[in-house]
Amino acid sequence: MSSSSDREMRLNSFRLKLGRDLNEDLRKEGSSLKEWFVRDFEREMLLAEAFAGRQNPVETVYHRAMAEMIHRTLNDLEPMIG
């Protein structure tokens, strides 16, 4: 399992290779990305609800956490794209 610093270094290295920040990409591709994020949010919520109904706590928490992250990303993205 990778540590927080390993993940941070990997993300920073990728950002340097691209030569731009994620926010710049989000602003540029925001409209198209929004559709993907909305679709992924819906999928993660459906999975979280299904696993909750099956009383599978690990899968429930995982898919709920993914939906929460996507929701926060959408909240950050929406002001950038209007």
N, C-alpha and C positions, 0 to 999 in steps of 0.2 A: 504494500500500500504506500502511495506517495505521501510525503509530508506537505504541509502548507507551503513551506519555502520552496519545495521542489515544483509544486504546481505554479507558484508565483513566478519562479524563474522560467518555467516553460512558457507561460503566457507572455511574459516580458520579451523573451527571445522571439516568439512568433510576431509580436507587435513590431519589434525592431526589423524583422525580415520584411514585413508588409510596408513599413515606413509610415504608418498612420495609426491613429488611436481608434478604438472601438466606437467611440461616440461619433467620430467622423463617418465611419461606415454606416452606423445606424441612421444618421441624418440623410446620407446619400441613398440608402436602400430601404428606408423606413416603411414606405407604403407596401412594398412587396413583403417585407419581413413581418409586418403586422399581421397579414393574413396567415402566415405560417405559425406565428406565436398564438394567435387565436385558436387555430386548429389544434395545435399541440396542447394548449390549455384545456380545451374541451375533452381531448383524448385522456389526458392525465386525470381530470376530474371523474370521468366515467370509470376509469380503472380504479381510482381510489374508492369510489362509491361501491363498485362491484366487490373489491377485496374487503371492504368494511362489512358488507353484507355476508361475506363468507367467513368473517371473523379471522382474517389473516392480518395481524397487526403489522408485520414487517412490510408487506406489500402496500398496505394502506398508508403507512407513514411515508414510504418512499414516493408513492405517486402523489400524495398530498403535498409533500415538500417540493416536488417538481412543479406542480400546479402553482404553488405559492411563488416560486422563483420566476416562473413565466409571467404570472400576474404582476409581480414587481417590475419585471423588464418591460411589460406592456405599459405600465404606469409611467416609467421613465421615457419610453419611446414616444408615446402619444403627444406630449408637448413639442417634441422635436419635429414631428411631421405635420402638425397642424390639426 
